[in-house]
Amino acid sequence: MEKEAQAFLKLNDFLSDFTHERKNAIYKGKYTELDALVEQCFLYNGWFTKENVLKALQGIVLLLEENNLKEFCKQINKAKIPKTVAVIMAGNIPAVGFHDFMCVLLSGNKILIKPSSDDKFLITFFADFLKEVEPLFVDRIFFAEGKLQNFDAVIATGSNNSSLYFERYFGKYPHIIRKNRSSIAVLSGKEGRGELTLLGNDVFDYYGLGCRNVSKLFVPKGYKFDAFYESVFGFSEVLMNKKYANNHEYNRAIYLLNQEKFLDNNFLIIRESSSLHSPIGVLFYEEYENIDKVAERIKDIEDELQCIVSGVSLPFKIISFGNTQSPVINDFSDNVNTIHFLNKFELN
């Protein structure tokens, strides 16, 4: 394997040991350093609980599994002359920019990182770790201070509003600019309690802050939510997070003031809406009369979707219940293959 990939495997070994509370003498104080950073993440950003940061780190361990990484690297055309790719990262869930970070470095290019102010500690740790285990990264990993400058291409992740800014300032460069996306689940009404509990992970993981979190359900006409509520009762601990509890309470107050109809089990509001992206603490739903109509509806909004969860056969890529926040290494945001972009960029 190339040196870059070998370095990421070392990072994977370290994170695997860390998340399983094992220690390798090779890395000495690195475990203590990351332990402190996990605590710091929560002190700095109330959404980044220790549980959620560890969940994100475990996700990276799965992402970097050796056989999958080797197969992934086969699609890479290594840059003969490294160019600089500016990566503007989101900060909605811990280490959300890791996949872009990995792709740029595995491609043999340099990375200029603009981290989110909400998620700057983990990516800095990864960068320092890689520089220590593989010296070639010392001249390939940089962090932007202030205005971005001296770069050749851009990968930017943000909201629909920020994408307009990105297009304006970075449109002349080779670029990937990502906007808001949402995830949905299509229910048949025949799901068992086990499936609905797994769906709870898709809804509540990372407090629903990710684009891979299910924020809307498509349900058959007349669907009763009793079984769903009973199946997700174990997720009520989300209320222990003050930020989540405040969002839930705020949205309930707004709906009550507006005399809108909704269901509530005291930690999750369910409300009928044609919109895709629900607020924190709220899950939207839309009824359908037959599955063909759902397929038509999804076709119309496909460009706004990140994941579709279902046990129903549909003419789209379907993710099984409980797996939206466990992407594999070939799961690219917005279905845009970052490696293909970097390969093409290298040829220009």
C-alpha positions as CSV (number, residue, x, y, z in Angstrom):
1,M,0.0,0.0,0.0
2,E,1.0,3.6,-0.5
3,K,2.5,5.5,2.5
4,E,-0.6,7.6,2.8
5,A,-2.9,4.6,3.2
6,Q,-0.5,3.0,5.6
7,A,-0.6,6.1,7.8
8,F,-4.4,6.0,7.9
9,L,-4.3,2.3,8.9
10,K,-2.1,3.4,11.8
11,L,-4.7,6.0,12.8
12,N,-7.3,3.3,12.5
13,D,-5.3,1.0,14.9
14,F,-4.9,3.8,17.4
15,L,-8.6,4.8,17.3
16,S,-9.7,1.1,17.6
17,D,-7.5,0.7,20.7
18,F,-8.8,4.0,22.1
19,T,-12.5,3.2,21.6
20,H,-12.0,-0.3,23.1
21,E,-10.0,1.1,26.0
22,R,-6.8,-0.7,25.0
23,K,-3.4,0.9,25.0
24,N,-0.4,0.4,22.8
25,A,2.9,1.7,24.3
26,I,3.9,3.0,20.8
27,Y,1.5,6.0,21.2
28,K,2.3,6.8,24.8
29,G,0.5,10.0,25.7
30,K,-1.7,10.1,22.6
31,Y,-4.5,8.3,24.5
32,T,-4.5,10.9,27.3
33,E,-4.4,13.7,24.8
34,L,-7.5,12.3,22.9
35,D,-9.3,11.6,26.2
36,A,-8.9,15.3,27.1
37,L,-10.1,16.4,23.7
38,V,-13.2,14.3,24.0
39,E,-14.1,16.2,27.2
40,Q,-13.1,19.5,25.5
41,C,-15.4,18.8,22.6
42,F,-18.4,18.7,24.9
43,L,-17.3,21.8,26.9
44,Y,-17.0,23.7,23.7
45,N,-20.1,22.3,21.9
46,G,-22.9,21.0,24.0
47,W,-24.1,18.7,21.2
48,F,-20.8,16.8,21.2
49,T,-21.4,14.5,24.2
50,K,-18.7,11.9,25.0
51,E,-21.1,9.2,23.8
52,N,-21.5,10.9,20.4
53,V,-17.8,11.7,19.9
54,L,-17.0,8.0,20.7
55,K,-19.7,7.0,18.2
56,A,-18.1,9.1,15.5
57,L,-14.6,7.7,16.3
58,Q,-16.0,4.1,16.1
59,G,-17.5,5.1,12.7
60,I,-14.1,6.1,11.5
61,V,-12.7,2.7,12.7
62,L,-15.3,1.0,10.5
63,L,-14.6,3.3,7.6
64,L,-10.9,2.5,7.7
65,E,-11.1,-1.3,7.9
66,E,-8.0,-2.5,6.0
67,N,-9.6,-4.6,3.2
68,N,-12.1,-1.8,2.5
69,L,-9.4,0.8,2.5
70,K,-7.3,-1.2,0.1
71,E,-10.2,-1.7,-2.3
72,F,-11.1,2.0,-2.0
73,C,-7.6,3.1,-3.0
74,K,-7.8,1.1,-6.2
75,Q,-9.9,3.9,-7.7
76,I,-7.4,6.6,-6.9
77,N,-5.1,8.1,-9.6
78,K,-2.3,9.3,-7.4
79,A,-1.3,13.0,-8.0
80,K,2.1,13.2,-9.6
81,I,2.4,16.9,-8.6
82,P,0.4,17.6,-5.4
83,K,-2.0,20.4,-5.7
84,T,-3.8,22.2,-2.8
85,V,-7.5,21.4,-2.2
86,A,-9.3,23.8,0.2
87,V,-11.8,21.9,2.3
88,I,-14.5,23.9,4.2
89,M,-15.9,21.6,6.8
90,A,-19.3,21.5,8.4
91,G,-19.6,21.1,12.2
92,N,-23.0,19.5,12.8
93,I,-21.7,16.1,14.1
94,P,-18.2,15.2,15.4
95,A,-15.5,14.7,12.7
96,V,-18.0,15.1,9.9
97,G,-15.3,16.3,7.6
98,F,-13.1,13.2,8.0
99,H,-14.1,11.6,4.7
100,D,-13.1,14.6,2.6
101,F,-9.9,14.9,4.7
102,M,-9.1,11.2,3.9
103,C,-9.9,11.4,0.2
104,V,-7.7,14.5,-0.4
105,L,-4.7,13.0,1.4
106,L,-5.0,9.5,-0.1
107,S,-5.1,11.1,-3.5
108,G,-1.6,12.5,-2.9
109,N,-2.7,16.1,-2.8
110,K,-2.3,18.8,-0.2
111,I,-5.2,19.9,2.0
112,L,-6.0,23.4,3.3
113,I,-8.5,22.9,6.0
114,K,-11.1,25.4,7.1
115,P,-12.7,23.6,10.1
116,S,-16.0,24.6,11.5
117,S,-15.7,26.5,14.8
118,D,-18.0,23.9,16.3
119,D,-15.7,21.0,15.4
120,K,-12.1,22.0,15.3
121,F,-10.5,19.8,17.9
122,L,-10.8,16.3,16.4
123,I,-9.6,17.2,12.9
124,T,-6.6,18.9,14.4
125,F,-5.8,15.8,16.4
126,F,-6.0,13.6,13.3
127,A,-3.8,15.9,11.3
128,D,-1.1,16.0,14.1
129,F,-1.3,12.2,14.4
130,L,-0.8,11.6,10.7
131,K,2.2,14.0,10.6
132,E,3.8,12.1,13.4
133,V,3.4,8.7,11.9
134,E,4.1,9.7,8.3
135,P,6.5,12.8,7.8
136,L,5.3,13.3,4.2
137,F,2.1,14.8,5.6
138,V,4.0,17.6,7.3
139,D,4.1,19.5,3.9
140,R,0.6,18.4,2.9
141,I,-1.7,19.3,5.8
142,F,-2.4,22.9,6.5
143,F,-5.1,24.9,8.3
144,A,-6.4,28.2,7.0
145,E,-6.2,31.2,9.3
146,G,-8.6,33.9,8.1
147,K,-9.3,34.2,4.4
148,L,-8.7,31.1,2.2
149,Q,-6.0,31.7,-0.3
150,N,-3.4,29.9,-2.4
151,F,-5.4,26.8,-3.4
152,D,-6.3,25.0,-6.6
153,A,-9.7,23.4,-5.9
154,V,-12.5,23.6,-3.3
155,I,-14.7,21.1,-1.4
156,A,-17.2,23.0,0.7
157,T,-20.1,21.7,2.8
158,G,-22.7,24.0,4.3
159,S,-26.3,25.1,4.1
160,N,-28.4,26.2,1.1
161,N,-27.6,29.8,2.1
162,S,-23.9,29.3,2.5
163,S,-23.7,27.4,-0.8
164,L,-24.7,30.7,-2.6
165,Y,-21.7,32.3,-1.0
166,F,-19.4,29.4,-1.9
167,E,-20.6,29.5,-5.5
168,R,-19.9,33.2,-5.7
169,Y,-16.4,33.1,-4.3
170,F,-15.2,29.6,-5.4
171,G,-17.2,29.0,-8.6
172,K,-14.2,29.7,-10.8
173,Y,-12.2,26.8,-9.2
174,P,-12.8,23.1,-9.7
175,H,-15.2,22.5,-6.9
176,I,-17.7,20.3,-5.0
177,I,-20.2,22.5,-3.2
178,R,-22.8,20.7,-1.0
179,K,-26.1,22.1,0.2
180,N,-28.7,21.0,2.7
181,R,-29.8,17.4,2.4
182,S,-32.3,15.3,4.4
183,S,-33.1,11.7,4.9
184,I,-36.4,9.9,4.9
185,A,-37.9,6.6,5.9
186,V,-40.8,4.9,4.0
187,L,-42.9,2.7,6.2
188,S,-45.4,0.0,5.1
189,G,-47.2,-0.2,8.4
190,K,-46.1,-3.8,8.8
191,E,-42.7,-3.1,10.5
192,G,-42.0,-5.0,13.7
193,R,-40.9,-3.4,16.9
194,G,-37.3,-4.4,16.3
195,E,-37.3,-2.5,12.9
196,L,-38.9,0.5,14.5
197,T,-36.4,0.6,17.3
198,L,-33.6,0.5,14.8
199,L,-35.3,3.4,13.0
200,G,-35.0,5.2,16.3
201,N,-31.2,5.2,15.8
202,D,-31.7,6.8,12.4
203,V,-33.8,9.5,14.0
204,F,-32.0,10.2,17.2
205,D,-28.3,9.5,16.6
206,Y,-26.3,12.7,17.1
207,Y,-29.6,14.3,18.2
208,G,-30.8,14.3,14.6
209,L,-28.3,16.9,13.5
210,G,-26.9,15.1,10.5
211,C,-28.1,15.0,6.9
212,R,-28.1,11.2,7.3
213,N,-30.6,11.4,10.1
214,V,-34.2,10.6,9.2
215,S,-36.2,13.8,9.6
216,K,-39.4,12.6,7.8
217,L,-41.5,9.5,7.5
218,F,-43.7,8.5,4.6
219,V,-46.5,6.4,6.1
220,P,-49.7,4.7,4.7
221,K,-52.9,6.6,5.0
222,G,-54.4,6.3,8.5
223,Y,-51.1,5.1,10.0
224,K,-51.1,4.9,13.8
225,F,-47.9,6.0,15.6
226,D,-48.5,4.0,18.8
227,A,-46.1,1.2,17.9
228,F,-43.5,3.6,16.7
229,Y,-43.6,5.6,20.0
230,E,-43.5,2.5,22.1
231,S,-40.5,1.2,20.1
232,V,-38.4,4.4,20.5
233,F,-39.2,5.0,24.1
234,G,-35.6,3.9,25.0
235,F,-34.3,7.1,23.3
236,S,-36.0,9.4,25.8
237,E,-32.5,10.0,27.3
238,V,-32.0,12.7,24.6
239,L,-33.9,15.0,27.0
240,M,-30.9,14.8,29.3
241,N,-29.2,17.1,26.8
242,K,-30.3,20.7,27.6
243,K,-29.9,21.8,24.0
244,Y,-32.2,19.1,22.7
245,A,-34.7,19.6,25.5
246,N,-34.8,23.3,24.8
247,N,-35.4,22.7,21.1
248,H,-38.2,20.3,21.8
249,E,-39.9,22.6,24.3
250,Y,-39.6,25.6,22.0
251,N,-41.1,23.8,19.0
252,R,-43.9,22.5,21.1
253,A,-44.7,26.0,22.4
254,I,-44.7,27.3,18.8
255,Y,-47.1,24.6,17.6
256,L,-49.4,25.2,20.6
257,L,-49.5,28.9,20.0
258,N,-50.3,28.4,16.3
259,Q,-52.9,25.8,17.2
260,E,-51.3,23.2,14.9
261,K,-52.1,19.5,15.2
262,F,-49.2,17.3,16.4
263,L,-48.4,14.2,18.5
264,D,-45.9,14.3,21.4
265,N,-44.5,11.7,23.8
266,N,-42.6,14.4,25.7
267,F,-39.3,13.9,23.8
268,L,-40.3,13.7,20.2
269,I,-43.0,15.7,18.4
270,I,-44.6,14.1,15.2
271,R,-46.3,16.5,12.9
272,E,-47.7,16.2,9.4
273,S,-45.9,18.4,6.9
274,S,-44.9,18.5,3.2
275,S,-41.5,19.8,4.2
276,L,-38.4,17.5,4.4
277,H,-36.2,18.9,7.1
278,S,-37.8,18.9,10.5
279,P,-36.5,21.0,13.5
280,I,-34.6,19.3,16.3
281,G,-37.0,17.3,18.5
282,V,-39.6,17.1,15.7
283,L,-40.2,14.3,13.1
284,F,-42.4,15.2,10.0
285,Y,-44.6,12.7,8.3
286,E,-46.6,12.5,5.0
287,E,-49.3,10.0,4.2
288,Y,-49.5,8.0,1.0
289,E,-52.2,5.9,-0.7
290,N,-50.0,3.5,-2.7
291,I,-46.3,2.8,-2.9
292,D,-46.1,4.0,-6.6
293,K,-47.1,7.5,-5.5
294,V,-44.3,7.4,-2.9
295,A,-41.8,6.5,-5.6
296,E,-43.1,9.5,-7.7
297,R,-42.8,11.8,-4.8
298,I,-39.2,10.6,-4.0
299,K,-38.2,11.1,-7.6
300,D,-39.3,14.7,-7.4
301,I,-37.1,15.3,-4.3
302,E,-34.3,12.9,-5.0
303,D,-31.7,15.7,-5.3
304,E,-32.5,16.9,-1.8
305,L,-32.1,13.4,-0.1
306,Q,-29.1,11.8,1.5
307,C,-30.5,8.5,2.6
308,I,-33.7,6.5,2.1
309,V,-34.6,4.0,4.8
310,S,-37.1,1.3,4.2
311,G,-38.0,-2.4,4.2
312,V,-40.2,-1.7,1.1
313,S,-38.9,-2.4,-2.4
314,L,-38.3,1.0,-4.2
315,P,-36.4,2.0,-7.3
316,F,-33.8,3.8,-5.3
317,K,-30.8,3.0,-3.2
318,I,-32.2,1.8,0.1
319,I,-30.6,1.7,3.5
320,S,-31.8,-0.9,6.1
321,F,-33.2,0.3,9.4
322,G,-30.6,1.6,11.9
323,N,-27.8,2.1,9.4
324,T,-28.0,5.7,8.2
325,Q,-25.2,6.9,10.6
326,S,-22.9,4.0,9.7
327,P,-21.7,4.9,6.2
328,V,-19.2,2.7,4.5
329,I,-16.1,4.1,2.8
330,N,-17.8,4.3,-0.6
331,D,-20.7,6.3,0.7
332,F,-20.1,9.8,-0.7
333,S,-22.0,12.9,0.5
334,D,-24.6,14.1,-2.0
335,N,-23.7,11.0,-4.1
336,V,-20.8,12.9,-5.6
337,N,-17.7,10.7,-5.8
338,T,-14.9,12.8,-4.2
339,I,-12.2,10.5,-5.6
340,H,-13.5,10.8,-9.2
341,F,-13.5,14.6,-8.7
342,L,-9.9,14.5,-7.5
343,N,-8.9,12.2,-10.3
344,K,-10.4,14.5,-12.9
345,F,-9.0,17.5,-11.2
346,E,-5.5,16.0,-11.4
347,L,-5.9,15.5,-15.1
348,N,-6.8,19.1,-15.8
